[in-house]
Amino acid sequence: MIVGVLAVQGDFAEHISVLDSLGVETVEVRLPKDLVGVNAIIIPGGESTTIRRLLDLYDLSDPIISLVAAGTPVWGTCAGMIMLAKNLIDSRPEPLRLMDITVARNAFGRQVDSFEADLDFPILGEDPFHAIFIRAPAVSGIGKDVKVLGRLDENTPVALLQNHMLVTSFHPELTADSRFHQFFLTLVESRNV
């Protein structure tokens, strides 16, 4: 299994570190050629408008859209969630329009309003997951094929799944808990059998 981690901006190194600790081969995706042979893609947290600008600059948008549309599993964390959304409340950046969700950028406030919370995700087992929210996006609309995996409160979904697409509005890569990465890898394995 080879997981491509978008490495144009943001906390890609942290995702790679977690995957390395799990014994998974990774490739830093900076150009379309880096996508050849990957079994999955992670779009990390960072600054969404910058990520989108760099995706276009390096001709990565169309190859990623094509791979995901063809069934390649993808996981977007924070800014990655914004990139994967079908619609944004904001006028920028232009999302990749892959997952049937509507997202608002920086929905919980500015950097100073970042926070952490212990949340329950039944897919990860009984122990709570320590979620780190940094200028996090929020989901304001969900399509009928999208499954909510966990919520911050009863009105705020923060982890969602649609077929082979996973998004989290928080940063699992910034914790010592690798359960979300392990969940994503089981999703990848099930698609690549």
PyMOL commands that place a pseudoatom at each C-alpha (Angstrom):
pseudoatom trace, name=CA, resn=MET, resi=1, chain=A, elem=C, hetatm=0, pos=[0.000, 0.000, 0.000]
pseudoatom trace, name=CA, resn=ILE, resi=2, chain=A, elem=C, hetatm=0, pos=[1.269, 3.459, -0.909]
pseudoatom trace, name=CA, resn=VAL, resi=3, chain=A, elem=C, hetatm=0, pos=[-0.416, 6.559, 0.499]
pseudoatom trace, name=CA, resn=GLY, resi=4, chain=A, elem=C, hetatm=0, pos=[0.215, 9.839, -1.277]
pseudoatom trace, name=CA, resn=VAL, resi=5, chain=A, elem=C, hetatm=0, pos=[0.217, 12.834, 1.049]
pseudoatom trace, name=CA, resn=LEU, resi=6, chain=A, elem=C, hetatm=0, pos=[-0.298, 16.209, -0.603]
pseudoatom trace, name=CA, resn=ALA, resi=7, chain=A, elem=C, hetatm=0, pos=[2.908, 18.055, 0.314]
pseudoatom trace, name=CA, resn=VAL, resi=8, chain=A, elem=C, hetatm=0, pos=[2.529, 21.515, -1.196]
pseudoatom trace, name=CA, resn=GLN, resi=9, chain=A, elem=C, hetatm=0, pos=[1.613, 23.277, 2.070]
pseudoatom trace, name=CA, resn=GLY, resi=10, chain=A, elem=C, hetatm=0, pos=[0.350, 22.475, 5.557]
pseudoatom trace, name=CA, resn=ASP, resi=11, chain=A, elem=C, hetatm=0, pos=[1.080, 19.712, 8.035]
pseudoatom trace, name=CA, resn=PHE, resi=12, chain=A, elem=C, hetatm=0, pos=[1.859, 16.914, 5.591]
pseudoatom trace, name=CA, resn=ALA, resi=13, chain=A, elem=C, hetatm=0, pos=[4.986, 15.882, 7.537]
pseudoatom trace, name=CA, resn=GLU, resi=14, chain=A, elem=C, hetatm=0, pos=[2.865, 15.013, 10.575]
pseudoatom trace, name=CA, resn=HIS, resi=15, chain=A, elem=C, hetatm=0, pos=[0.653, 12.687, 8.517]
pseudoatom trace, name=CA, resn=ILE, resi=16, chain=A, elem=C, hetatm=0, pos=[3.724, 11.051, 7.019]
pseudoatom trace, name=CA, resn=SER, resi=17, chain=A, elem=C, hetatm=0, pos=[5.200, 10.548, 10.494]
pseudoatom trace, name=CA, resn=VAL, resi=18, chain=A, elem=C, hetatm=0, pos=[2.048, 8.756, 11.720]
pseudoatom trace, name=CA, resn=LEU, resi=19, chain=A, elem=C, hetatm=0, pos=[1.914, 6.577, 8.595]
pseudoatom trace, name=CA, resn=ASP, resi=20, chain=A, elem=C, hetatm=0, pos=[5.631, 5.747, 8.948]
pseudoatom trace, name=CA, resn=SER, resi=21, chain=A, elem=C, hetatm=0, pos=[4.997, 4.648, 12.547]
pseudoatom trace, name=CA, resn=LEU, resi=22, chain=A, elem=C, hetatm=0, pos=[2.301, 2.293, 11.200]
pseudoatom trace, name=CA, resn=GLY, resi=23, chain=A, elem=C, hetatm=0, pos=[4.695, 0.834, 8.629]
pseudoatom trace, name=CA, resn=VAL, resi=24, chain=A, elem=C, hetatm=0, pos=[2.922, 2.363, 5.622]
pseudoatom trace, name=CA, resn=GLU, resi=25, chain=A, elem=C, hetatm=0, pos=[4.833, 3.486, 2.546]
pseudoatom trace, name=CA, resn=THR, resi=26, chain=A, elem=C, hetatm=0, pos=[4.178, 7.132, 1.685]
pseudoatom trace, name=CA, resn=VAL, resi=27, chain=A, elem=C, hetatm=0, pos=[5.009, 9.507, -1.126]
pseudoatom trace, name=CA, resn=GLU, resi=28, chain=A, elem=C, hetatm=0, pos=[5.038, 13.293, -0.889]
pseudoatom trace, name=CA, resn=VAL, resi=29, chain=A, elem=C, hetatm=0, pos=[2.754, 14.543, -3.649]
pseudoatom trace, name=CA, resn=ARG, resi=30, chain=A, elem=C, hetatm=0, pos=[3.980, 17.777, -5.218]
pseudoatom trace, name=CA, resn=LEU, resi=31, chain=A, elem=C, hetatm=0, pos=[3.514, 17.066, -8.926]
pseudoatom trace, name=CA, resn=PRO, resi=32, chain=A, elem=C, hetatm=0, pos=[1.118, 14.886, -10.953]
pseudoatom trace, name=CA, resn=LYS, resi=33, chain=A, elem=C, hetatm=0, pos=[3.842, 12.249, -11.456]
pseudoatom trace, name=CA, resn=ASP, resi=34, chain=A, elem=C, hetatm=0, pos=[3.868, 11.688, -7.667]
pseudoatom trace, name=CA, resn=LEU, resi=35, chain=A, elem=C, hetatm=0, pos=[0.314, 10.325, -7.877]
pseudoatom trace, name=CA, resn=VAL, resi=36, chain=A, elem=C, hetatm=0, pos=[1.288, 7.399, -10.091]
pseudoatom trace, name=CA, resn=GLY, resi=37, chain=A, elem=C, hetatm=0, pos=[0.799, 4.146, -8.202]
pseudoatom trace, name=CA, resn=VAL, resi=38, chain=A, elem=C, hetatm=0, pos=[-0.737, 5.581, -5.036]
pseudoatom trace, name=CA, resn=ASN, resi=39, chain=A, elem=C, hetatm=0, pos=[-3.540, 3.608, -3.390]
pseudoatom trace, name=CA, resn=ALA, resi=40, chain=A, elem=C, hetatm=0, pos=[-4.887, 6.571, -1.419]
pseudoatom trace, name=CA, resn=ILE, resi=41, chain=A, elem=C, hetatm=0, pos=[-4.466, 10.313, -0.967]
pseudoatom trace, name=CA, resn=ILE, resi=42, chain=A, elem=C, hetatm=0, pos=[-4.397, 12.507, 2.143]
pseudoatom trace, name=CA, resn=ILE, resi=43, chain=A, elem=C, hetatm=0, pos=[-5.020, 16.246, 1.830]
pseudoatom trace, name=CA, resn=PRO, resi=44, chain=A, elem=C, hetatm=0, pos=[-3.696, 17.743, 5.075]
pseudoatom trace, name=CA, resn=GLY, resi=45, chain=A, elem=C, hetatm=0, pos=[-4.605, 20.760, 7.106]
pseudoatom trace, name=CA, resn=GLY, resi=46, chain=A, elem=C, hetatm=0, pos=[-3.059, 24.093, 6.214]
pseudoatom trace, name=CA, resn=GLU, resi=47, chain=A, elem=C, hetatm=0, pos=[-4.305, 27.258, 4.561]
pseudoatom trace, name=CA, resn=SER, resi=48, chain=A, elem=C, hetatm=0, pos=[-7.046, 26.326, 2.125]
pseudoatom trace, name=CA, resn=THR, resi=49, chain=A, elem=C, hetatm=0, pos=[-6.671, 29.231, -0.299]
pseudoatom trace, name=CA, resn=THR, resi=50, chain=A, elem=C, hetatm=0, pos=[-2.917, 28.612, -0.528]
pseudoatom trace, name=CA, resn=ILE, resi=51, chain=A, elem=C, hetatm=0, pos=[-3.424, 24.868, -1.009]
pseudoatom trace, name=CA, resn=ARG, resi=52, chain=A, elem=C, hetatm=0, pos=[-5.890, 25.506, -3.824]
pseudoatom trace, name=CA, resn=ARG, resi=53, chain=A, elem=C, hetatm=0, pos=[-3.566, 28.014, -5.493]
pseudoatom trace, name=CA, resn=LEU, resi=54, chain=A, elem=C, hetatm=0, pos=[-0.702, 25.483, -5.370]
pseudoatom trace, name=CA, resn=LEU, resi=55, chain=A, elem=C, hetatm=0, pos=[-2.908, 22.625, -6.598]
pseudoatom trace, name=CA, resn=ASP, resi=56, chain=A, elem=C, hetatm=0, pos=[-3.624, 24.706, -9.687]
pseudoatom trace, name=CA, resn=LEU, resi=57, chain=A, elem=C, hetatm=0, pos=[-0.051, 25.968, -10.067]
pseudoatom trace, name=CA, resn=TYR, resi=58, chain=A, elem=C, hetatm=0, pos=[1.349, 22.422, -10.050]
pseudoatom trace, name=CA, resn=ASP, resi=59, chain=A, elem=C, hetatm=0, pos=[-1.484, 20.970, -12.179]
pseudoatom trace, name=CA, resn=LEU, resi=60, chain=A, elem=C, hetatm=0, pos=[-2.657, 18.677, -9.375]
pseudoatom trace, name=CA, resn=SER, resi=61, chain=A, elem=C, hetatm=0, pos=[-6.371, 19.533, -9.219]
pseudoatom trace, name=CA, resn=ASP, resi=62, chain=A, elem=C, hetatm=0, pos=[-7.539, 17.540, -12.233]
pseudoatom trace, name=CA, resn=PRO, resi=63, chain=A, elem=C, hetatm=0, pos=[-5.407, 14.434, -11.495]
pseudoatom trace, name=CA, resn=ILE, resi=64, chain=A, elem=C, hetatm=0, pos=[-6.677, 14.311, -7.895]
pseudoatom trace, name=CA, resn=ILE, resi=65, chain=A, elem=C, hetatm=0, pos=[-10.288, 14.802, -9.017]
pseudoatom trace, name=CA, resn=SER, resi=66, chain=A, elem=C, hetatm=0, pos=[-9.875, 12.008, -11.592]
pseudoatom trace, name=CA, resn=LEU, resi=67, chain=A, elem=C, hetatm=0, pos=[-8.330, 9.569, -9.119]
pseudoatom trace, name=CA, resn=VAL, resi=68, chain=A, elem=C, hetatm=0, pos=[-10.954, 10.166, -6.429]
pseudoatom trace, name=CA, resn=ALA, resi=69, chain=A, elem=C, hetatm=0, pos=[-13.794, 10.036, -8.972]
pseudoatom trace, name=CA, resn=ALA, resi=70, chain=A, elem=C, hetatm=0, pos=[-12.401, 6.664, -10.092]
pseudoatom trace, name=CA, resn=GLY, resi=71, chain=A, elem=C, hetatm=0, pos=[-12.536, 5.323, -6.516]
pseudoatom trace, name=CA, resn=THR, resi=72, chain=A, elem=C, hetatm=0, pos=[-9.160, 6.131, -4.963]
pseudoatom trace, name=CA, resn=PRO, resi=73, chain=A, elem=C, hetatm=0, pos=[-9.717, 6.657, -1.215]
pseudoatom trace, name=CA, resn=VAL, resi=74, chain=A, elem=C, hetatm=0, pos=[-9.054, 10.174, 0.019]
pseudoatom trace, name=CA, resn=TRP, resi=75, chain=A, elem=C, hetatm=0, pos=[-8.941, 11.779, 3.462]
pseudoatom trace, name=CA, resn=GLY, resi=76, chain=A, elem=C, hetatm=0, pos=[-9.085, 15.518, 4.024]
pseudoatom trace, name=CA, resn=THR, resi=77, chain=A, elem=C, hetatm=0, pos=[-8.226, 16.977, 7.424]
pseudoatom trace, name=CA, resn=CYS, resi=78, chain=A, elem=C, hetatm=0, pos=[-9.284, 20.573, 8.222]
pseudoatom trace, name=CA, resn=ALA, resi=79, chain=A, elem=C, hetatm=0, pos=[-8.256, 22.472, 5.058]
pseudoatom trace, name=CA, resn=GLY, resi=80, chain=A, elem=C, hetatm=0, pos=[-8.428, 19.117, 3.285]
pseudoatom trace, name=CA, resn=MET, resi=81, chain=A, elem=C, hetatm=0, pos=[-12.109, 18.937, 4.236]
pseudoatom trace, name=CA, resn=ILE, resi=82, chain=A, elem=C, hetatm=0, pos=[-12.599, 22.351, 2.640]
pseudoatom trace, name=CA, resn=MET, resi=83, chain=A, elem=C, hetatm=0, pos=[-10.845, 21.174, -0.529]
pseudoatom trace, name=CA, resn=LEU, resi=84, chain=A, elem=C, hetatm=0, pos=[-12.976, 18.027, -0.851]
pseudoatom trace, name=CA, resn=ALA, resi=85, chain=A, elem=C, hetatm=0, pos=[-16.322, 19.761, -0.262]
pseudoatom trace, name=CA, resn=LYS, resi=86, chain=A, elem=C, hetatm=0, pos=[-18.889, 20.058, -3.022]
pseudoatom trace, name=CA, resn=ASN, resi=87, chain=A, elem=C, hetatm=0, pos=[-19.873, 23.535, -1.816]
pseudoatom trace, name=CA, resn=LEU, resi=88, chain=A, elem=C, hetatm=0, pos=[-18.464, 26.267, 0.421]
pseudoatom trace, name=CA, resn=ILE, resi=89, chain=A, elem=C, hetatm=0, pos=[-20.318, 28.976, 2.291]
pseudoatom trace, name=CA, resn=ASP, resi=90, chain=A, elem=C, hetatm=0, pos=[-17.391, 31.268, 1.442]
pseudoatom trace, name=CA, resn=SER, resi=91, chain=A, elem=C, hetatm=0, pos=[-16.636, 32.624, -2.024]
pseudoatom trace, name=CA, resn=ARG, resi=92, chain=A, elem=C, hetatm=0, pos=[-13.100, 31.220, -1.972]
pseudoatom trace, name=CA, resn=PRO, resi=93, chain=A, elem=C, hetatm=0, pos=[-11.248, 28.975, -2.448]
pseudoatom trace, name=CA, resn=GLU, resi=94, chain=A, elem=C, hetatm=0, pos=[-12.799, 26.918, -5.227]
pseudoatom trace, name=CA, resn=PRO, resi=95, chain=A, elem=C, hetatm=0, pos=[-13.268, 23.414, -3.757]
pseudoatom trace, name=CA, resn=LEU, resi=96, chain=A, elem=C, hetatm=0, pos=[-12.618, 20.212, -5.698]
pseudoatom trace, name=CA, resn=ARG, resi=97, chain=A, elem=C, hetatm=0, pos=[-16.363, 19.405, -5.439]
pseudoatom trace, name=CA, resn=LEU, resi=98, chain=A, elem=C, hetatm=0, pos=[-15.942, 15.712, -4.652]
pseudoatom trace, name=CA, resn=MET, resi=99, chain=A, elem=C, hetatm=0, pos=[-17.810, 15.061, -1.383]
pseudoatom trace, name=CA, resn=ASP, resi=100, chain=A, elem=C, hetatm=0, pos=[-21.482, 15.952, -0.988]
pseudoatom trace, name=CA, resn=ILE, resi=101, chain=A, elem=C, hetatm=0, pos=[-21.041, 18.373, 1.904]
pseudoatom trace, name=CA, resn=THR, resi=102, chain=A, elem=C, hetatm=0, pos=[-21.264, 22.141, 2.339]
pseudoatom trace, name=CA, resn=VAL, resi=103, chain=A, elem=C, hetatm=0, pos=[-18.518, 23.635, 4.487]
pseudoatom trace, name=CA, resn=ALA, resi=104, chain=A, elem=C, hetatm=0, pos=[-17.831, 26.974, 6.176]
pseudoatom trace, name=CA, resn=ARG, resi=105, chain=A, elem=C, hetatm=0, pos=[-14.168, 27.960, 6.605]
pseudoatom trace, name=CA, resn=ASN, resi=106, chain=A, elem=C, hetatm=0, pos=[-12.857, 29.072, 10.029]
pseudoatom trace, name=CA, resn=ALA, resi=107, chain=A, elem=C, hetatm=0, pos=[-16.308, 28.404, 11.438]
pseudoatom trace, name=CA, resn=PHE, resi=108, chain=A, elem=C, hetatm=0, pos=[-15.154, 28.315, 15.065]
pseudoatom trace, name=CA, resn=GLY, resi=109, chain=A, elem=C, hetatm=0, pos=[-13.189, 31.557, 14.864]
pseudoatom trace, name=CA, resn=ARG, resi=110, chain=A, elem=C, hetatm=0, pos=[-9.617, 32.705, 14.392]
pseudoatom trace, name=CA, resn=GLN, resi=111, chain=A, elem=C, hetatm=0, pos=[-6.371, 31.027, 15.446]
pseudoatom trace, name=CA, resn=VAL, resi=112, chain=A, elem=C, hetatm=0, pos=[-6.821, 32.287, 19.004]
pseudoatom trace, name=CA, resn=ASP, resi=113, chain=A, elem=C, hetatm=0, pos=[-10.168, 30.438, 19.160]
pseudoatom trace, name=CA, resn=SER, resi=114, chain=A, elem=C, hetatm=0, pos=[-8.602, 27.039, 18.469]
pseudoatom trace, name=CA, resn=PHE, resi=115, chain=A, elem=C, hetatm=0, pos=[-9.534, 24.353, 20.987]
pseudoatom trace, name=CA, resn=GLU, resi=116, chain=A, elem=C, hetatm=0, pos=[-9.312, 20.673, 21.901]
pseudoatom trace, name=CA, resn=ALA, resi=117, chain=A, elem=C, hetatm=0, pos=[-12.036, 18.210, 22.902]
pseudoatom trace, name=CA, resn=ASP, resi=118, chain=A, elem=C, hetatm=0, pos=[-12.343, 14.533, 23.803]
pseudoatom trace, name=CA, resn=LEU, resi=119, chain=A, elem=C, hetatm=0, pos=[-14.977, 13.102, 21.462]
pseudoatom trace, name=CA, resn=ASP, resi=120, chain=A, elem=C, hetatm=0, pos=[-16.672, 9.771, 20.912]
pseudoatom trace, name=CA, resn=PHE, resi=121, chain=A, elem=C, hetatm=0, pos=[-16.285, 8.049, 17.539]
pseudoatom trace, name=CA, resn=PRO, resi=122, chain=A, elem=C, hetatm=0, pos=[-17.925, 4.603, 17.598]
pseudoatom trace, name=CA, resn=ILE, resi=123, chain=A, elem=C, hetatm=0, pos=[-15.821, 3.510, 14.597]
pseudoatom trace, name=CA, resn=LEU, resi=124, chain=A, elem=C, hetatm=0, pos=[-12.696, 3.894, 16.778]
pseudoatom trace, name=CA, resn=GLY, resi=125, chain=A, elem=C, hetatm=0, pos=[-13.916, 1.928, 19.786]
pseudoatom trace, name=CA, resn=GLU, resi=126, chain=A, elem=C, hetatm=0, pos=[-15.000, 2.990, 23.253]
pseudoatom trace, name=CA, resn=ASP, resi=127, chain=A, elem=C, hetatm=0, pos=[-12.156, 5.319, 24.229]
pseudoatom trace, name=CA, resn=PRO, resi=128, chain=A, elem=C, hetatm=0, pos=[-12.662, 9.000, 23.361]
pseudoatom trace, name=CA, resn=PHE, resi=129, chain=A, elem=C, hetatm=0, pos=[-10.438, 10.582, 20.722]
pseudoatom trace, name=CA, resn=HIS, resi=130, chain=A, elem=C, hetatm=0, pos=[-8.612, 13.809, 21.624]
pseudoatom trace, name=CA, resn=ALA, resi=131, chain=A, elem=C, hetatm=0, pos=[-9.499, 16.134, 18.736]
pseudoatom trace, name=CA, resn=ILE, resi=132, chain=A, elem=C, hetatm=0, pos=[-7.507, 19.289, 18.006]
pseudoatom trace, name=CA, resn=PHE, resi=133, chain=A, elem=C, hetatm=0, pos=[-9.411, 22.055, 16.197]
pseudoatom trace, name=CA, resn=ILE, resi=134, chain=A, elem=C, hetatm=0, pos=[-7.297, 24.831, 14.638]
pseudoatom trace, name=CA, resn=ARG, resi=135, chain=A, elem=C, hetatm=0, pos=[-9.269, 27.478, 12.704]
pseudoatom trace, name=CA, resn=ALA, resi=136, chain=A, elem=C, hetatm=0, pos=[-11.517, 24.545, 11.933]
pseudoatom trace, name=CA, resn=PRO, resi=137, chain=A, elem=C, hetatm=0, pos=[-14.173, 24.343, 9.246]
pseudoatom trace, name=CA, resn=ALA, resi=138, chain=A, elem=C, hetatm=0, pos=[-17.746, 23.299, 10.013]
pseudoatom trace, name=CA, resn=VAL, resi=139, chain=A, elem=C, hetatm=0, pos=[-20.170, 21.280, 7.933]
pseudoatom trace, name=CA, resn=SER, resi=140, chain=A, elem=C, hetatm=0, pos=[-23.452, 23.071, 7.305]
pseudoatom trace, name=CA, resn=GLY, resi=141, chain=A, elem=C, hetatm=0, pos=[-24.974, 20.701, 4.755]
pseudoatom trace, name=CA, resn=ILE, resi=142, chain=A, elem=C, hetatm=0, pos=[-24.792, 16.951, 4.229]
pseudoatom trace, name=CA, resn=GLY, resi=143, chain=A, elem=C, hetatm=0, pos=[-25.883, 14.934, 1.193]
pseudoatom trace, name=CA, resn=LYS, resi=144, chain=A, elem=C, hetatm=0, pos=[-28.001, 11.797, 1.572]
pseudoatom trace, name=CA, resn=ASP, resi=145, chain=A, elem=C, hetatm=0, pos=[-25.060, 9.427, 0.938]
pseudoatom trace, name=CA, resn=VAL, resi=146, chain=A, elem=C, hetatm=0, pos=[-22.818, 11.003, 3.589]
pseudoatom trace, name=CA, resn=LYS, resi=147, chain=A, elem=C, hetatm=0, pos=[-22.469, 9.257, 6.937]
pseudoatom trace, name=CA, resn=VAL, resi=148, chain=A, elem=C, hetatm=0, pos=[-21.652, 11.209, 10.107]
pseudoatom trace, name=CA, resn=LEU, resi=149, chain=A, elem=C, hetatm=0, pos=[-18.968, 9.362, 12.091]
pseudoatom trace, name=CA, resn=GLY, resi=150, chain=A, elem=C, hetatm=0, pos=[-18.836, 11.748, 15.032]
pseudoatom trace, name=CA, resn=ARG, resi=151, chain=A, elem=C, hetatm=0, pos=[-19.969, 15.123, 16.317]
pseudoatom trace, name=CA, resn=LEU, resi=152, chain=A, elem=C, hetatm=0, pos=[-18.682, 17.920, 18.512]
pseudoatom trace, name=CA, resn=ASP, resi=153, chain=A, elem=C, hetatm=0, pos=[-22.238, 18.405, 19.775]
pseudoatom trace, name=CA, resn=GLU, resi=154, chain=A, elem=C, hetatm=0, pos=[-25.616, 17.244, 18.496]
pseudoatom trace, name=CA, resn=ASN, resi=155, chain=A, elem=C, hetatm=0, pos=[-25.621, 19.863, 15.720]
pseudoatom trace, name=CA, resn=THR, resi=156, chain=A, elem=C, hetatm=0, pos=[-21.955, 19.829, 14.675]
pseudoatom trace, name=CA, resn=PRO, resi=157, chain=A, elem=C, hetatm=0, pos=[-20.598, 16.880, 12.657]
pseudoatom trace, name=CA, resn=VAL, resi=158, chain=A, elem=C, hetatm=0, pos=[-16.782, 16.798, 12.650]
pseudoatom trace, name=CA, resn=ALA, resi=159, chain=A, elem=C, hetatm=0, pos=[-15.996, 13.475, 10.941]
pseudoatom trace, name=CA, resn=LEU, resi=160, chain=A, elem=C, hetatm=0, pos=[-17.859, 12.223, 7.863]
pseudoatom trace, name=CA, resn=LEU, resi=161, chain=A, elem=C, hetatm=0, pos=[-17.611, 9.439, 5.321]
pseudoatom trace, name=CA, resn=GLN, resi=162, chain=A, elem=C, hetatm=0, pos=[-19.022, 9.149, 1.818]
pseudoatom trace, name=CA, resn=ASN, resi=163, chain=A, elem=C, hetatm=0, pos=[-18.064, 5.888, 0.142]
pseudoatom trace, name=CA, resn=HIS, resi=164, chain=A, elem=C, hetatm=0, pos=[-14.243, 6.152, -0.139]
pseudoatom trace, name=CA, resn=MET, resi=165, chain=A, elem=C, hetatm=0, pos=[-13.988, 9.782, 1.012]
pseudoatom trace, name=CA, resn=LEU, resi=166, chain=A, elem=C, hetatm=0, pos=[-13.244, 10.644, 4.654]
pseudoatom trace, name=CA, resn=VAL, resi=167, chain=A, elem=C, hetatm=0, pos=[-13.091, 14.132, 6.153]
pseudoatom trace, name=CA, resn=THR, resi=168, chain=A, elem=C, hetatm=0, pos=[-12.329, 15.442, 9.628]
pseudoatom trace, name=CA, resn=SER, resi=169, chain=A, elem=C, hetatm=0, pos=[-12.561, 19.092, 10.653]
pseudoatom trace, name=CA, resn=PHE, resi=170, chain=A, elem=C, hetatm=0, pos=[-9.836, 18.482, 13.246]
pseudoatom trace, name=CA, resn=HIS, resi=171, chain=A, elem=C, hetatm=0, pos=[-6.215, 17.283, 13.105]
pseudoatom trace, name=CA, resn=PRO, resi=172, chain=A, elem=C, hetatm=0, pos=[-5.707, 13.604, 14.094]
pseudoatom trace, name=CA, resn=GLU, resi=173, chain=A, elem=C, hetatm=0, pos=[-2.111, 13.832, 12.855]
pseudoatom trace, name=CA, resn=LEU, resi=174, chain=A, elem=C, hetatm=0, pos=[-1.246, 16.208, 15.721]
pseudoatom trace, name=CA, resn=THR, resi=175, chain=A, elem=C, hetatm=0, pos=[-2.000, 13.626, 18.422]
pseudoatom trace, name=CA, resn=ALA, resi=176, chain=A, elem=C, hetatm=0, pos=[-0.235, 10.457, 19.550]
pseudoatom trace, name=CA, resn=ASP, resi=177, chain=A, elem=C, hetatm=0, pos=[-3.440, 8.516, 18.785]
pseudoatom trace, name=CA, resn=SER, resi=178, chain=A, elem=C, hetatm=0, pos=[-3.222, 6.790, 15.389]
pseudoatom trace, name=CA, resn=ARG, resi=179, chain=A, elem=C, hetatm=0, pos=[-6.751, 5.322, 15.370]
pseudoatom trace, name=CA, resn=PHE, resi=180, chain=A, elem=C, hetatm=0, pos=[-8.084, 7.652, 12.662]
pseudoatom trace, name=CA, resn=HIS, resi=181, chain=A, elem=C, hetatm=0, pos=[-5.131, 6.816, 10.439]
pseudoatom trace, name=CA, resn=GLN, resi=182, chain=A, elem=C, hetatm=0, pos=[-5.738, 3.121, 11.098]
pseudoatom trace, name=CA, resn=PHE, resi=183, chain=A, elem=C, hetatm=0, pos=[-9.414, 3.551, 10.205]
pseudoatom trace, name=CA, resn=PHE, resi=184, chain=A, elem=C, hetatm=0, pos=[-8.457, 5.256, 6.944]
pseudoatom trace, name=CA, resn=LEU, resi=185, chain=A, elem=C, hetatm=0, pos=[-6.030, 2.429, 6.140]
pseudoatom trace, name=CA, resn=THR, resi=186, chain=A, elem=C, hetatm=0, pos=[-8.793, -0.173, 6.618]
pseudoatom trace, name=CA, resn=LEU, resi=187, chain=A, elem=C, hetatm=0, pos=[-10.883, 1.870, 4.191]
pseudoatom trace, name=CA, resn=VAL, resi=188, chain=A, elem=C, hetatm=0, pos=[-7.983, 1.831, 1.713]
pseudoatom trace, name=CA, resn=GLU, resi=189, chain=A, elem=C, hetatm=0, pos=[-7.474, -1.912, 2.129]
pseudoatom trace, name=CA, resn=SER, resi=190, chain=A, elem=C, hetatm=0, pos=[-11.156, -2.607, 1.519]
pseudoatom trace, name=CA, resn=ARG, resi=191, chain=A, elem=C, hetatm=0, pos=[-11.038, -0.612, -1.742]
pseudoatom trace, name=CA, resn=ASN, resi=192, chain=A, elem=C, hetatm=0, pos=[-7.802, -2.247, -2.961]
pseudoatom trace, name=CA, resn=VAL, resi=193, chain=A, elem=C, hetatm=0, pos=[-8.609, -5.935, -2.359]
for i in range(1, 193): cmd.bond("trace and resi %d" % i, "trace and resi %d" % (i + 1))
show_as sticks, trace
zoom trace
